[in-house]
Amino acid sequence: MSNITDSFGSMVFGDEAMKARLPQDVYAALRSSQRYGTRLKRSEADVVATAMKDWAVEKGATHFTHWFQPLTGITAEKHDSFITPTGEGRSILEFSGKELIHGEPDASSFPSGGLRATFEARGYTAWDPTCNAFVKDNVLCIPTAFCSFGGEAIDQKTPLLRSMVALSKQCLRILRIFGDNETRAVLPMVGAEQEYFLVDREMFRRRRDLVYTGRTLMGARPPKGQELDDHYFGAIKPRVAAFMADLDQELWRLGVPAKTEHNEVAPAQHELACVYTTANICADQNQLVMERMKRLADRHGMVCLLHEKPFAGINGSGKHNNWSIATDTGENLLNPGDTPAENAQFLLFLTAVIQAVDEFQDLLRISVAGAGNDHRLGGDEAPPAILSVFLGDELCSILDSIESGTSYTPGEKVTFKVGVHALPRFPRDATDRNRTSPFAFTGNKFEFRMLGSSASISEANIVLNTAVSDVLRRYADALEGTTDLDTALHDLIGAAIRKHRRILFNGNGYDAAWVREAERRGLLNLRATPECMAYMLDKKNADLFSQARVLSETELHARYEIMLQHYAKEVKIEALTMLDMIRKDVLPAVSRFTGELSRTAEKKRDLCGEDACRYETELCSRLSALVTRAWDGAAALESAVEESGRADSTEAFALCCWKKLLPEMAELRRCADEMETITDKQLWPYPSYGEILFSVY
């Protein structure tokens, strides 16, 4: 479309459509529900449903669906048509308030973590009026929460909405202490940066590991990777640019504010960032981004890979979660202002986040856990698996002065001199970005950089919202009713920084010295999902969620089971795929090549003597030894897979996958990758790394 502003949100039942189609009183009621969580009357819901249906039909919709996010990492939808038979061989189009507000999909095949038996199939979806409905692929999609027959949350949206309520409640208590009696709600604001790979579709189809698992389980490094740093921010290839243009248009029509796109560090890797919005809307929009990426890549003859580590030896893909908190009047509570040293309200909220990250570093690590992300965290491309907070020198100096009770002397503002007279000078920001930090303050927000590219952002924001709300609750308890607010604030912030200083780190998170320093400070270094999941059910964590009414103990335990099961099943699928590839493709191919080498060596020996066939005989010997190693390695991996099947608990299953399957797979991979480097390219059964990574033009 030529007119971007006209097309933006054209497929969304947003404010403009609601104003035009709803009576004023119903519109006001719906807006109040969206902003402050007030409940719509059934009669009002009927009016909204009819208007929504009429609008959707005009946009080409024939069906509607309750669009929800079960604990599978992706979205789910069941389509029902608007058609209602009249009994006279004809039909009409109907959509009621009851159908809008809730549905009853079969929940038996979605993960529940033991919340219901298989035969207890019923589940419920409930309309989330805070997120606008939209039309996608001729279907009216209604964002909804999803719960079990017993009312327990078995989705991502429900606890996210609960955490937002908890955060707003405690933020309002703090604001009232500072004399703000106007703000009615405080919302977590989130902007997600999405990294992804684009590879040629035909190359993808020839790799069973990519098809089944989303990552390559073997593959020798190409002569050129990302060493020259020439892909990052480089000119976007025409084929990719065409994909990005289509993606922008489709996302804009769906009301997703796609803003920034560029090449990332690794070959074939790219990034898309969207404008900030409320956490629940951002979570929905990021799911749409991932879904549309996959759909549109196929249209362009490519495949979008969202796995955190699809290729060994080059950067994996993450998802940066930029988080702040804002009032319903638009004030960013993490904005330091011109004089942060004098901004007591900002410093209190800043300190609350620091304390929350320190106290609940285990939960934040768990919120980004997964088999894919375990391969990424801790490498020289991503933050370590250790939580730390970067603030920059100025804010650290301010907090130091509060902690020590000394006056703060601001440093001189540094102005960049570009060295070209025609270009303006500009002041340097007080905080750098520090891309090695997992949790960095970047001026007026925090950037949580540990999320994996395929993950829902809901998990991280549920933990972040809830943890910060809990700290603010304790702050409000301590400050409410105090007669000397200035002294109380100074003492509270000073004590908090003194206790939680260990989490502050402004240095290089990639440096091995930091791992040792973090251990000395007592920070957790949880390298793998089974290792960090052991902390999930700790009493402090269960108390956190239950007290905030975000997750009951039963719901928390269900999520624990689901996450461990998903991890173990994912690793086991990878192991079985690798066995299939090694035994059916790699070993036969190498065996054929060694046979050819042997026959060639015989002929050359007969014609020219022993020295003439050194290449064939030495290579044949080397490959034969590797084939034997691979055959034995496959047997060892198969034995580990069988052992995992005998595990008597989810914990034992996951531990076996981590401790036994993954090491056996790594050893088998080393063998396969070495064979690839010396096997005839025409006989090797799979496209190489070089072919895959440099195939999209």
C-alpha positions as CSV (number, residue, x, y, z in Angstrom):
1,M,0.0,0.0,0.0
2,S,1.2,3.4,-0.8
3,N,-0.3,5.2,2.2
4,I,1.2,3.5,5.2
5,T,-0.7,5.6,7.8
6,D,-4.0,4.5,6.2
7,S,-3.1,0.9,6.1
8,F,-1.7,0.8,9.7
9,G,-4.2,-1.1,11.9
10,S,-6.6,-1.5,9.1
11,M,-7.2,-5.2,10.1
12,V,-7.6,-4.3,13.8
13,F,-10.9,-3.6,15.6
14,G,-9.2,-0.7,17.3
15,D,-10.2,2.7,18.7
16,E,-11.2,4.2,15.4
17,A,-13.4,1.3,14.4
18,M,-14.9,1.1,17.9
19,K,-15.7,4.8,18.0
20,A,-17.4,4.6,14.6
21,R,-19.4,1.5,15.3
22,L,-20.3,1.5,19.0
23,P,-22.9,3.6,20.8
24,Q,-21.1,6.2,23.0
25,D,-22.0,4.6,26.3
26,V,-20.8,1.1,25.1
27,Y,-17.6,2.6,23.7
28,A,-16.9,4.3,27.0
29,A,-17.5,1.1,28.9
30,L,-15.2,-0.9,26.6
31,R,-12.4,1.7,26.9
32,S,-12.8,1.7,30.7
33,S,-12.5,-2.1,30.6
34,Q,-9.3,-1.8,28.5
35,R,-7.7,0.8,30.7
36,Y,-8.7,-0.1,34.2
37,G,-10.0,-3.6,34.1
38,T,-13.7,-2.8,34.7
39,R,-16.1,-5.6,33.7
40,L,-18.4,-5.2,30.7
41,K,-22.1,-6.0,31.1
42,R,-23.5,-8.8,29.0
43,S,-25.8,-6.4,27.1
44,E,-22.7,-4.3,26.3
45,A,-20.8,-7.3,25.2
46,D,-23.6,-8.2,22.8
47,V,-23.4,-4.8,21.2
48,V,-19.6,-5.1,20.9
49,A,-19.9,-8.6,19.4
50,T,-22.4,-7.5,16.7
51,A,-20.3,-4.5,15.7
52,M,-17.1,-6.6,15.7
53,K,-18.7,-9.2,13.5
54,D,-20.0,-6.6,11.0
55,W,-16.6,-5.0,10.8
56,A,-14.8,-8.3,10.4
57,V,-17.1,-9.5,7.6
58,E,-16.4,-6.3,5.8
59,K,-12.7,-7.2,6.0
60,G,-13.4,-10.6,4.5
61,A,-13.7,-12.7,7.6
62,T,-15.9,-15.8,7.4
63,H,-15.0,-17.3,10.8
64,F,-14.0,-16.3,14.3
65,T,-11.6,-17.8,16.7
66,H,-10.5,-17.4,20.3
67,W,-6.8,-16.8,19.8
68,F,-4.9,-18.0,22.9
69,Q,-1.4,-19.0,24.0
70,P,-1.1,-22.4,25.6
71,L,2.1,-23.5,27.2
72,T,3.5,-24.8,24.0
73,G,5.4,-21.7,23.0
74,I,3.1,-20.9,20.1
75,T,-0.5,-19.7,19.6
76,A,-3.6,-21.8,19.2
77,E,-6.9,-21.2,17.4
78,K,-10.1,-23.1,16.6
79,H,-12.2,-21.6,13.8
80,D,-16.0,-21.3,13.9
81,S,-18.0,-19.7,11.1
82,F,-20.5,-16.8,11.6
83,I,-23.1,-18.9,9.8
84,T,-26.3,-19.8,11.7
85,P,-28.9,-21.9,9.9
86,T,-32.4,-20.3,9.9
87,G,-34.3,-23.6,9.5
88,E,-35.6,-22.6,6.1
89,G,-32.6,-23.8,4.1
90,R,-31.0,-20.5,4.5
91,S,-28.6,-19.0,7.0
92,I,-27.7,-15.7,8.7
93,L,-24.4,-14.3,10.1
94,E,-24.5,-14.1,13.9
95,F,-22.0,-13.5,16.7
96,S,-23.2,-13.0,20.2
97,G,-21.7,-11.5,23.3
98,K,-21.6,-15.0,24.8
99,E,-19.5,-16.2,21.9
100,L,-17.2,-13.2,22.2
101,I,-16.7,-13.4,26.0
102,H,-15.9,-17.1,26.3
103,G,-15.5,-20.4,24.5
104,E,-14.9,-24.1,25.5
105,P,-12.1,-25.6,23.4
106,D,-10.8,-29.1,23.9
107,A,-7.9,-28.8,26.3
108,S,-7.0,-32.4,26.5
109,S,-4.0,-32.2,24.1
110,F,-2.4,-29.1,25.6
111,P,0.3,-29.3,28.3
112,S,-1.3,-29.0,31.7
113,G,1.5,-30.3,34.0
114,G,-0.9,-32.8,35.7
115,L,-3.7,-30.2,36.3
116,R,-6.2,-32.5,34.6
117,A,-6.4,-36.1,33.4
118,T,-6.4,-36.9,29.7
119,F,-10.2,-37.7,29.8
120,E,-10.9,-34.3,31.4
121,A,-11.0,-32.5,28.0
122,R,-12.8,-29.3,28.7
123,G,-11.0,-26.0,28.9
124,Y,-12.2,-22.4,28.8
125,T,-11.2,-19.3,26.9
126,A,-12.0,-15.9,28.1
127,W,-11.9,-12.6,26.1
128,D,-9.1,-10.2,27.0
129,P,-10.7,-6.8,26.1
130,T,-7.3,-5.1,26.8
131,C,-6.0,-6.5,23.5
132,N,-7.9,-5.5,20.3
133,A,-9.4,-8.2,18.0
134,F,-8.0,-8.4,14.5
135,V,-8.6,-10.2,11.2
136,K,-5.9,-12.6,10.0
137,D,-6.3,-15.0,7.0
138,N,-10.0,-14.2,6.8
139,V,-10.6,-15.1,10.5
140,L,-11.6,-12.7,13.3
141,C,-9.0,-13.4,16.0
142,I,-10.1,-12.6,19.5
143,P,-7.2,-12.5,22.0
144,T,-8.2,-14.7,25.0
145,A,-7.0,-16.2,28.2
146,F,-7.1,-20.0,28.5
147,C,-7.7,-22.0,31.7
148,S,-8.5,-25.6,32.7
149,F,-11.9,-27.0,33.8
150,G,-10.9,-26.3,37.4
151,G,-10.1,-22.6,36.6
152,E,-6.3,-23.0,36.7
153,A,-4.2,-21.0,34.2
154,I,-2.7,-23.2,31.5
155,D,-1.6,-20.3,29.3
156,Q,0.8,-17.4,29.1
157,K,-1.7,-14.5,29.1
158,T,-3.6,-15.2,32.3
159,P,-0.5,-14.9,34.7
160,L,0.9,-12.0,32.7
161,L,-2.4,-10.0,33.2
162,R,-2.3,-11.0,36.9
163,S,1.3,-9.8,37.2
164,M,0.4,-6.5,35.6
165,V,-2.4,-6.0,38.2
166,A,0.0,-6.8,41.0
167,L,2.6,-4.4,39.7
168,S,0.0,-1.6,39.2
169,K,-1.3,-2.0,42.7
170,Q,2.1,-1.6,44.4
171,C,3.3,1.2,42.1
172,L,0.1,3.2,43.0
173,R,0.9,2.8,46.7
174,I,4.4,4.3,46.1
175,L,3.0,7.1,43.9
176,R,0.5,8.0,46.6
177,I,3.3,8.3,49.1
178,F,4.9,10.8,46.8
179,G,1.6,12.8,46.6
180,D,0.3,11.5,43.3
181,N,-3.4,11.1,43.7
182,E,-4.3,11.4,40.0
183,T,-2.7,8.2,38.5
184,R,-5.3,5.4,38.3
185,A,-3.1,2.7,36.8
186,V,0.6,1.8,36.1
187,L,1.5,-0.4,33.2
188,P,4.7,-2.3,32.3
189,M,5.7,-1.1,28.9
190,V,7.7,-3.5,26.7
191,G,9.5,-3.4,23.3
192,A,10.7,-6.6,21.9
193,E,13.7,-7.0,19.5
194,Q,13.4,-10.2,17.5
195,E,16.4,-12.0,15.9
196,Y,16.0,-14.7,13.3
197,F,17.7,-16.5,10.4
198,L,16.5,-16.8,6.8
199,V,17.7,-19.8,4.8
200,D,16.8,-21.2,1.4
201,R,13.8,-23.5,1.6
202,E,15.3,-26.2,-0.6
203,M,18.4,-26.3,1.5
204,F,16.3,-26.5,4.6
205,R,14.3,-29.5,3.3
206,R,17.5,-31.4,2.7
207,R,18.4,-31.2,6.4
208,R,16.4,-33.5,8.5
209,D,17.9,-31.9,11.7
210,L,16.6,-28.5,10.7
211,V,13.2,-29.9,9.8
212,Y,12.7,-31.9,13.0
213,T,14.5,-29.8,15.6
214,G,15.1,-26.3,14.1
215,R,18.9,-26.6,14.5
216,T,21.8,-28.3,12.8
217,L,23.0,-31.3,14.8
218,M,26.1,-31.6,12.7
219,G,28.0,-29.4,10.3
220,A,31.6,-28.4,9.8
221,R,32.4,-24.7,10.0
222,P,32.7,-23.0,6.6
223,P,35.9,-21.2,5.6
224,K,34.1,-17.9,6.2
225,G,31.6,-17.1,8.9
226,Q,31.2,-13.9,10.8
227,E,34.9,-13.2,11.3
228,L,35.0,-10.0,9.1
229,D,32.0,-8.4,10.8
230,D,30.8,-7.6,7.3
231,H,27.2,-8.8,7.7
232,Y,26.2,-6.6,10.7
233,F,24.2,-3.6,9.5
234,G,25.3,-4.4,5.9
235,A,23.3,-3.8,2.8
236,I,20.2,-6.0,2.9
237,K,20.1,-8.6,0.1
238,P,17.3,-8.0,-2.4
239,R,15.5,-11.3,-1.6
240,V,15.6,-10.5,2.1
241,A,14.6,-6.9,1.5
242,A,11.5,-8.1,-0.4
243,F,10.6,-10.4,2.5
244,M,11.1,-7.6,5.0
245,A,8.9,-5.2,2.9
246,D,6.1,-7.7,2.8
247,L,6.5,-8.5,6.5
248,D,6.2,-4.8,7.4
249,Q,3.1,-4.3,5.3
250,E,1.4,-7.3,6.9
251,L,2.4,-6.4,10.4
252,W,1.3,-2.8,10.0
253,R,-2.1,-3.9,8.8
254,L,-2.4,-6.0,12.0
255,G,-1.4,-3.0,14.1
256,V,2.0,-4.3,15.0
257,P,4.4,-1.2,15.0
258,A,7.3,-2.8,13.2
259,K,10.0,-0.1,13.3
260,T,13.6,-1.2,12.9
261,E,15.1,-4.0,10.7
262,H,18.7,-4.8,9.9
263,N,21.3,-7.5,9.3
264,E,22.6,-9.1,12.5
265,V,26.1,-10.3,13.2
266,A,25.9,-13.8,11.7
267,P,25.5,-14.6,8.0
268,A,21.8,-15.0,7.1
269,Q,20.8,-13.5,10.5
270,H,18.5,-10.5,10.9
271,E,16.5,-8.5,13.5
272,L,13.2,-6.7,13.7
273,A,12.3,-4.4,16.5
274,C,8.8,-2.9,17.3
275,V,7.7,0.2,19.1
276,Y,6.9,0.0,22.8
277,T,3.4,-0.9,24.1
278,T,1.9,-2.5,27.2
279,A,3.4,-5.9,28.1
280,N,0.3,-7.9,27.3
281,I,-0.2,-6.3,23.9
282,C,3.5,-6.6,23.1
283,A,3.4,-10.4,24.0
284,D,0.5,-10.8,21.6
285,Q,2.2,-8.8,18.9
286,N,5.5,-10.7,19.2
287,Q,3.6,-14.0,18.7
288,L,2.2,-12.5,15.5
289,V,5.6,-11.3,14.4
290,M,7.0,-14.9,14.8
291,E,4.0,-16.4,13.1
292,R,4.0,-14.0,10.2
293,M,7.8,-14.3,9.7
294,K,7.4,-18.1,9.2
295,R,4.4,-17.7,6.9
296,L,6.0,-15.0,4.7
297,A,9.4,-16.6,4.5
298,D,7.8,-19.6,2.8
299,R,6.1,-17.3,0.3
300,H,9.5,-16.0,-0.6
301,G,11.1,-19.5,-1.0
302,M,12.8,-19.3,2.3
303,V,12.5,-20.6,5.9
304,C,12.6,-18.5,9.0
305,L,14.6,-20.2,11.8
306,L,13.7,-19.0,15.3
307,H,15.9,-21.6,17.1
308,E,18.3,-19.9,19.6
309,K,21.3,-21.8,18.1
310,P,20.6,-23.2,14.6
311,F,24.3,-23.2,13.7
312,A,27.4,-24.0,15.8
313,G,30.3,-21.6,15.7
314,I,28.3,-18.4,14.8
315,N,26.0,-16.2,16.8
316,G,22.7,-17.6,17.9
317,S,19.5,-15.6,18.1
318,G,18.0,-13.9,21.1
319,K,15.1,-11.6,21.9
320,H,15.8,-8.4,23.9
321,N,13.0,-7.4,26.2
322,N,13.1,-3.7,26.8
323,W,11.0,-3.0,30.0
324,S,9.8,0.1,31.8
325,I,6.8,1.2,33.8
326,A,4.5,4.1,33.0
327,T,1.5,5.7,34.4
328,D,-1.8,5.9,32.6
329,T,-1.0,9.6,32.0
330,G,2.2,8.7,30.2
331,E,4.9,9.3,32.8
332,N,7.8,6.9,32.6
333,L,8.7,6.0,36.2
334,L,12.2,4.9,35.1
335,N,13.0,8.2,33.5
336,P,15.8,9.8,35.6
337,G,15.0,13.4,34.4
338,D,17.7,16.0,34.2
339,T,18.9,15.5,37.7
340,P,18.6,11.9,38.7
341,A,20.4,12.5,42.0
342,E,17.5,14.7,43.1
343,N,14.8,12.5,41.7
344,A,13.9,10.4,44.7
345,Q,10.9,8.7,43.1
346,F,13.0,7.5,40.2
347,L,15.8,6.3,42.5
348,L,13.3,4.3,44.6
349,F,11.8,2.5,41.5
350,L,15.4,1.9,40.2
351,T,16.4,0.4,43.5
352,A,13.3,-1.8,43.6
353,V,14.3,-3.3,40.2
354,I,17.9,-3.9,41.4
355,Q,16.7,-5.6,44.5
356,A,14.1,-7.7,42.6
357,V,16.8,-8.9,40.1
358,D,19.1,-9.9,43.0
359,E,16.5,-11.7,45.1
360,F,14.8,-13.5,42.2
361,Q,17.8,-14.1,39.9
362,D,16.9,-17.8,39.9
363,L,13.4,-17.1,38.6
364,L,14.6,-14.7,35.9
365,R,17.1,-17.3,34.7
366,I,14.2,-19.9,34.7
367,S,12.0,-17.5,32.7
368,V,14.5,-17.8,29.8
369,A,15.3,-21.5,30.2
370,G,15.0,-24.0,27.4
371,A,17.0,-26.5,25.5
372,G,17.7,-24.1,22.7
373,N,18.7,-21.1,24.8
374,D,21.1,-23.3,26.9
375,H,23.3,-23.5,23.8
376,R,23.3,-19.7,23.4
377,L,23.8,-18.4,27.0
378,G,27.3,-18.0,28.1
379,G,28.9,-17.9,24.7
380,D,30.8,-14.9,23.3
381,E,27.6,-13.8,21.5
382,A,25.2,-13.6,24.4
383,P,25.0,-12.7,28.1
384,P,26.3,-15.3,30.5
385,A,23.8,-17.5,32.4
386,I,24.6,-15.2,35.4
387,L,22.2,-12.4,36.2
388,S,23.8,-9.0,36.8
389,V,22.6,-5.4,36.4
390,F,24.5,-2.7,34.4
391,L,23.7,0.9,35.5
392,G,26.6,2.9,34.1
393,D,29.1,5.0,36.1
394,E,26.9,8.0,36.9
395,L,24.0,6.1,38.5
396,C,26.4,3.8,40.4
397,S,28.1,7.0,41.8
398,I,24.7,8.4,42.9
399,L,23.8,5.1,44.6
400,D,27.3,5.0,46.2
401,S,26.8,8.4,47.7
402,I,23.4,7.4,49.1
403,E,24.8,4.2,50.6
404,S,27.8,6.0,52.2
405,G,25.8,9.1,53.3
406,T,28.1,11.4,51.4
407,S,27.1,14.2,49.0
408,Y,27.1,13.4,45.3
409,T,29.2,15.6,43.0
410,P,28.1,15.2,39.4
411,G,30.8,14.7,36.8
412,E,31.4,17.0,33.9
413,K,29.1,16.4,31.0
414,V,31.2,15.0,28.2
415,T,30.5,16.3,24.7
416,F,31.4,14.2,21.7
417,K,33.6,16.0,19.1
418,V,33.1,14.2,15.8
419,G,36.0,16.0,14.2
420,V,34.0,17.3,11.2
421,H,33.1,21.0,11.5
422,A,29.8,20.5,9.6
423,L,28.5,17.9,12.0
424,P,27.0,19.0,15.4
425,R,28.5,18.2,18.8
426,F,26.2,16.3,21.1
427,P,26.4,15.2,24.8
428,R,27.3,11.6,25.7
429,D,24.6,9.6,27.4
430,A,25.1,8.8,31.0
431,T,24.8,5.0,30.4
432,D,26.4,2.9,27.6
433,R,24.4,0.0,26.2
434,N,26.9,-2.7,27.4
435,R,25.8,-5.5,25.2
436,T,27.5,-8.0,27.4
437,S,25.1,-7.3,30.3
438,P,22.1,-9.5,30.7
439,F,20.1,-6.8,32.4
440,A,21.2,-3.3,31.5
441,F,19.7,0.1,32.3
442,T,19.7,2.1,29.0
443,G,18.6,5.6,29.9
444,N,14.9,5.2,30.8
445,K,14.3,1.4,30.6
446,F,15.9,-1.9,31.4
447,E,17.0,-4.2,28.6
448,F,16.7,-7.9,29.5
449,R,18.9,-9.7,27.0
450,M,18.7,-13.3,28.0
451,L,15.5,-14.3,26.3
452,G,15.7,-16.8,23.5
453,S,14.4,-15.9,20.0
454,S,11.7,-18.6,20.0
455,A,10.4,-17.9,23.5
456,S,7.2,-16.1,24.4
457,I,8.1,-12.8,26.1
458,S,5.3,-13.5,28.7
459,E,7.4,-15.7,30.9
460,A,10.2,-13.1,31.5
461,N,7.7,-10.3,32.0
462,I,5.5,-12.4,34.4
463,V,8.6,-12.9,36.7
464,L,9.8,-9.3,36.3
465,N,6.5,-7.7,37.0
466,T,5.8,-9.9,40.0
467,A,9.3,-9.6,41.5
468,V,9.3,-5.8,41.3
469,S,5.8,-5.6,42.6
470,D,6.8,-7.7,45.7
471,V,9.8,-5.4,46.4
472,L,7.6,-2.3,46.0
473,R,5.0,-3.9,48.4
474,R,7.7,-4.1,51.1
475,Y,8.9,-0.5,50.3
476,A,5.3,0.8,50.6
477,D,4.8,-1.1,53.9
478,A,8.0,0.6,55.3
479,L,7.2,4.2,54.0
480,E,3.5,4.6,54.4
481,G,2.7,6.7,57.5
482,T,6.3,7.9,57.9
483,T,6.7,11.5,59.3
484,D,10.1,12.1,57.7
485,L,9.9,10.8,54.1
486,D,13.3,12.1,53.0
487,T,15.2,10.4,55.8
488,A,13.2,7.2,55.4
489,L,13.8,7.1,51.6
490,H,17.5,7.8,52.1
491,D,17.8,5.0,54.7
492,L,15.7,2.5,52.7
493,I,17.6,3.0,49.4
494,G,21.0,3.0,51.2
495,A,20.2,-0.3,53.0
496,A,18.9,-1.9,49.8
497,I,22.0,-1.0,47.8
498,R,24.3,-2.1,50.5
499,K,22.5,-5.5,50.6
500,H,22.2,-6.0,46.9
501,R,25.3,-4.4,45.6
502,R,26.6,-7.8,44.4
503,I,24.2,-7.8,41.5
504,L,25.7,-4.5,40.0
505,F,28.4,-5.1,37.4
506,N,29.5,-2.6,34.7
507,G,32.2,-4.7,33.2
508,N,32.6,-7.2,30.4
509,G,30.1,-10.0,31.0
510,Y,31.9,-12.2,28.4
511,D,35.1,-12.2,30.3
512,A,36.0,-15.5,32.1
513,A,37.2,-13.4,35.0
514,W,33.5,-12.3,35.6
515,V,32.4,-15.9,36.1
516,R,35.0,-16.2,38.9
517,E,34.0,-12.9,40.4
518,A,30.3,-13.7,40.2
519,E,31.0,-16.9,42.1
520,R,32.9,-15.0,44.8
521,R,29.9,-12.6,45.1
522,G,27.6,-15.6,45.6
523,L,25.7,-15.1,42.3
524,L,24.1,-18.1,40.7
525,N,25.6,-19.5,37.5
526,L,22.9,-21.9,36.2
527,R,24.2,-23.3,32.9
528,A,21.4,-25.6,31.9
529,T,17.6,-25.9,32.2
530,P,17.5,-28.9,34.6
531,E,20.0,-27.1,36.9
532,C,18.0,-23.9,37.2
533,M,14.6,-25.6,37.3
534,A,15.6,-27.1,40.7
535,Y,15.1,-23.6,42.2
536,M,11.6,-23.0,40.7
537,L,9.6,-24.5,43.6
538,D,11.6,-23.0,46.4
539,K,9.4,-21.6,49.1
540,K,10.4,-17.9,48.4
541,N,9.4,-18.3,44.8
542,A,6.1,-20.1,45.6
543,D,5.3,-17.4,48.2
544,L,6.1,-14.6,45.7
545,F,3.6,-15.8,43.1
546,S,0.9,-16.9,45.6
547,Q,1.0,-13.6,47.6
548,A,0.8,-11.6,44.4
549,R,-2.0,-13.9,43.2
550,V,-0.2,-14.5,40.0
551,L,0.3,-18.2,40.2
552,S,-1.1,-20.6,42.8
553,E,1.3,-23.3,44.1
554,T,-0.6,-25.8,42.0
555,E,-0.2,-23.7,38.8
556,L,3.5,-23.1,39.6
557,H,4.1,-26.8,40.0
558,A,2.3,-27.5,36.7
559,R,4.6,-25.1,34.9
560,Y,7.6,-26.7,36.5
561,E,6.5,-30.1,35.1
562,I,5.7,-28.7,31.7
563,M,9.0,-26.9,31.3
564,L,11.1,-29.9,32.4
565,Q,9.1,-32.3,30.1
566,H,9.4,-29.9,27.2
567,Y,13.2,-29.7,27.7
568,A,13.7,-33.4,27.9
569,K,11.4,-34.2,25.0
570,E,13.2,-31.7,22.8
571,V,16.6,-33.1,23.6
572,K,15.4,-36.7,23.1
573,I,14.0,-35.7,19.6
574,E,17.4,-34.3,18.8
575,A,19.1,-37.4,19.8
576,L,16.8,-39.7,17.8
577,T,17.2,-37.4,14.8
578,M,21.0,-37.5,15.0
579,L,20.9,-41.3,15.2
580,D,18.7,-41.4,12.1
581,M,21.0,-39.1,10.2
582,I,24.3,-40.8,11.2
583,R,23.1,-44.4,10.5
584,K,21.0,-43.8,7.4
585,D,22.9,-41.1,5.7
586,V,26.4,-40.2,7.0
587,L,27.9,-43.7,7.6
588,P,26.6,-45.1,4.2
589,A,28.0,-42.0,2.4
590,V,31.4,-42.2,4.0
591,S,31.5,-45.9,3.5
592,R,30.9,-45.4,-0.2
593,F,33.6,-42.9,-0.4
594,T,36.1,-45.1,1.4
595,G,35.2,-47.9,-1.0
596,E,36.0,-45.7,-4.0
597,L,39.2,-44.6,-2.3
598,S,40.2,-48.3,-1.8
599,R,39.5,-49.2,-5.4
600,T,41.4,-46.2,-6.7
601,A,44.3,-47.0,-4.4
602,E,44.5,-50.5,-5.8
603,K,44.6,-49.3,-9.4
604,K,47.2,-46.7,-8.7
605,R,49.3,-49.2,-6.7
606,D,49.3,-51.7,-9.6
607,L,50.2,-49.0,-12.1
608,C,52.6,-46.7,-10.2
609,G,53.7,-48.4,-7.0
610,E,52.9,-47.8,-3.3
611,D,53.9,-44.2,-3.1
612,A,51.4,-43.2,-5.8
613,C,48.4,-44.0,-3.6
614,R,49.4,-42.4,-0.3
615,Y,46.5,-39.9,-0.4
616,E,43.9,-42.7,-0.9
617,T,45.4,-45.1,1.6
618,E,46.0,-42.5,4.4
619,L,42.6,-40.9,3.9
620,C,40.9,-44.3,3.7
621,S,42.6,-45.3,7.0
622,R,41.6,-42.0,8.7
623,L,37.9,-42.3,7.5
624,S,37.7,-45.9,8.5
625,A,38.8,-45.0,12.1
626,L,36.2,-42.2,12.1
627,V,33.5,-44.5,10.9
628,T,34.3,-46.9,13.7
629,R,34.2,-44.1,16.2
630,A,30.9,-42.9,14.8
631,W,29.4,-46.3,14.8
632,D,30.4,-46.8,18.5
633,G,29.2,-43.3,19.3
634,A,25.8,-44.0,17.8
635,A,25.5,-47.1,19.9
636,A,26.5,-45.1,23.1
637,L,23.9,-42.5,22.2
638,E,21.2,-45.1,21.6
639,S,22.0,-46.6,25.0
640,A,21.7,-43.2,26.6
641,V,18.3,-42.7,24.9
642,E,17.1,-46.0,26.2
643,E,18.3,-45.1,29.7
644,S,16.3,-41.9,29.5
645,G,13.2,-43.8,28.7
646,R,13.6,-45.8,32.0
647,A,13.7,-42.6,34.1
648,D,11.1,-42.8,36.9
649,S,10.4,-39.1,37.2
650,T,10.4,-35.9,35.1
651,E,13.5,-34.7,37.0
652,A,15.4,-37.9,36.3
653,F,14.4,-37.8,32.6
654,A,15.6,-34.2,32.2
655,L,18.9,-34.8,34.1
656,C,19.6,-37.8,31.9
657,C,19.1,-35.8,28.8
658,W,21.4,-33.1,30.1
659,K,24.1,-35.2,31.6
660,K,24.2,-38.2,29.2
661,L,22.4,-37.5,25.9
662,L,23.9,-34.1,25.2
663,P,27.6,-35.2,25.9
664,E,27.1,-38.3,23.6
665,M,25.6,-36.1,20.9
666,A,28.5,-33.6,21.2
667,E,31.1,-36.4,20.8
668,L,29.2,-37.9,17.9
669,R,29.0,-34.5,16.2
670,R,32.8,-34.0,16.5
671,C,33.3,-37.2,14.6
672,A,30.7,-36.4,11.9
673,D,32.1,-32.9,11.4
674,E,35.6,-34.2,10.9
675,M,34.3,-36.7,8.4
676,E,32.5,-33.9,6.5
677,T,35.8,-32.0,6.0
678,I,37.5,-34.9,4.2
679,T,34.6,-36.6,2.4
680,D,33.8,-36.0,-1.3
681,K,31.4,-33.1,-1.4
682,Q,29.3,-34.9,-4.1
683,L,28.8,-37.8,-1.7
684,W,28.1,-35.9,1.5
685,P,24.3,-36.2,2.1
686,Y,23.6,-32.7,3.3
687,P,24.1,-29.1,2.3
688,S,27.1,-27.6,4.1
689,Y,27.1,-24.7,6.5
690,G,28.6,-22.5,3.7
691,E,25.8,-23.4,1.3
692,I,23.1,-22.8,3.8
693,L,24.4,-19.5,5.3
694,F,25.2,-17.9,2.0
695,S,22.4,-19.2,-0.1
696,V,19.9,-16.4,0.2
697,Y,20.5,-13.6,-2.3
